């Protein structure tokens, strides 16, 4: 082997290694979030916390009101996205019912139509009855319901990480 062939061989070896590294680095950068997204729901802890959403006197009997709270598992960098909302209705003096403000179809925010006594999703026409069950449209199941309690004249909702709807065929 002469000097020129040795130089070509080492250059070829260097370029092969460089190509492998140039392909491996972006592949690793893409793989980490993909595997995190796939494995995250399996490894996530089911944290639930009671959050105060208002004073008992703020909720007249028979009214449905939008309340906001911080999710049960806010990440330090979440900022505004750590906040969630629920529709809270006072049924009588001691009983409340609360539903997630997000449609179970694709997570769009639902609104309460008091005169019709329906929850409406503007994204794809999902409609829910007053009790949270599906009335019409594409939602696969009723609105997610939260536990509610009265604690020292404060109304509290037992929050959980944002509910993820599983798409069924």
C-alpha positions in Angstrom: 0.0 0.0 0.0 1.3 3.4 -0.9 0.9 6.6 1.0 -1.9 7.9 -1.1 -4.0 4.7 -0.6 -3.4 5.0 3.2 -4.5 8.6 3.2 -7.7 7.7 1.2 -8.5 4.9 3.5 -8.1 7.0 6.7 -10.1 9.8 5.0 -12.9 7.3 4.1 -12.8 5.9 7.7 -13.1 9.4 9.1 -16.0 10.4 6.8 -17.8 7.2 7.7 -17.5 7.9 11.5 -18.4 11.5 10.9 -21.6 10.5 9.0 -22.6 8.1 11.7 -22.2 10.7 14.4 -24.0 13.3 12.3 -26.9 10.9 12.0 -26.9 9.6 15.6 -27.0 13.0 17.3 -30.2 14.2 15.6 -31.7 10.7 16.0 -31.0 10.8 19.8 -32.5 14.4 20.0 -35.7 13.2 18.3 -35.8 9.9 20.2 -35.8 11.3 23.8 -39.1 13.2 23.5 -40.8 10.5 21.5 -40.0 7.8 24.1 -40.9 10.2 26.9 -44.3 10.8 25.3 -44.9 7.1 24.8 -43.7 6.0 28.3 -44.8 9.0 30.2 -48.5 7.9 30.8 -47.3 4.5 32.0 -44.9 6.0 34.5 -46.9 9.0 35.6 -48.1 9.1 39.2 -51.7 9.7 39.9 -51.6 12.7 42.1 -54.8 14.2 43.4 -55.2 17.2 45.6 -58.1 19.3 47.0 -58.1 22.8 45.6 -60.2 25.6 46.9 -62.3 27.2 44.2 -64.4 29.7 46.2 -66.5 30.5 49.3 -69.8 28.7 49.7 -71.7 32.0 49.5 -70.3 32.6 46.0 -72.4 29.7 44.5 -76.2 30.2 44.6 -78.3 27.0 44.5 -79.1 26.0 41.0 -76.3 28.0 39.2 -73.5 26.6 37.2 -70.3 28.6 37.3 -66.8 28.3 35.7 -64.1 28.0 38.3 -60.3 27.8 37.8 -57.6 26.0 39.8 -54.0 24.8 39.5 -53.6 21.2 38.3 -52.6 18.5 40.8 -49.2 18.0 39.2 -47.9 21.4 37.9 -44.4 21.4 36.6 -42.2 24.3 37.7 -42.0 25.7 34.2 -45.7 25.2 33.4 -46.8 28.8 34.0 -50.3 29.5 32.8 -50.7 26.0 31.4 -50.7 24.6 35.0 -54.2 26.1 35.4 -57.3 24.2 34.6 -61.0 24.9 34.9 -64.2 23.1 35.8 -67.9 23.8 35.6 -69.3 23.8 39.1 -73.0 23.6 39.9 -74.6 23.8 43.3 -77.5 21.4 43.3 -78.8 22.2 46.8 -77.5 23.6 50.1 -74.9 20.8 50.6 -74.4 19.1 47.2 -72.3 20.2 44.3 -71.3 18.6 41.0 -68.2 19.6 39.0 -67.3 18.7 35.4 -64.0 19.2 33.5 -64.2 22.2 31.2 -62.6 20.1 28.4 -64.5 18.0 25.9 -63.6 14.3 26.0 -63.3 14.3 22.2 -60.2 16.4 21.6 -60.0 18.6 24.7 -61.6 21.8 23.5 -63.1 24.0 26.1 -66.9 23.5 26.6 -69.3 26.3 27.5 -72.4 26.1 29.6 -75.7 27.2 27.9 -77.9 28.0 30.9 -81.2 28.3 29.0 -80.8 25.0 27.2 -79.1 23.4 30.2 -76.4 21.9 27.9 -72.6 21.9 27.7 -71.6 22.8 24.1 -68.2 22.2 22.5 -67.5 24.6 19.7 -64.8 22.5 17.9 -66.7 19.6 16.5 -70.3 20.0 17.8 -70.1 17.9 20.9 -73.1 18.4 23.2 -73.4 17.2 26.8 -76.5 17.1 29.1 -76.6 18.9 32.4 -75.4 15.7 34.1 -72.3 15.5 31.9 -73.5 12.6 29.7 -73.1 12.8 25.9 -76.2 14.2 24.1 -74.8 14.5 20.5 -71.7 14.7 18.4 -68.3 12.9 18.4 -67.4 12.8 22.2 -66.6 9.1 23.1 -67.8 9.5 26.7 -69.3 12.0 29.1 -67.5 14.9 30.7 -64.9 14.0 33.4 -66.5 14.6 36.8 -64.5 15.9 39.8 -65.3 15.2 43.5 -66.5 18.2 45.4 -66.6 18.9 49.1 -67.4 21.7 51.5 -64.6 22.4 54.0 -65.0 25.3 56.5 -67.3 27.3 54.2 -65.0 26.8 51.2 -65.8 24.8 48.2 -63.0 22.4 47.1 -62.5 20.2 44.0 -60.3 17.1 44.1 -58.1 17.7 41.1 -56.1 15.3 39.1 -53.6 15.5 36.2 -55.5 16.6 33.1 -57.6 13.8 31.9 -56.4 12.3 28.6 -59.1 10.8 26.5 -58.3 7.5 24.9 -59.4 7.3 21.3 -61.5 4.2 20.7 -62.3 2.7 17.3 
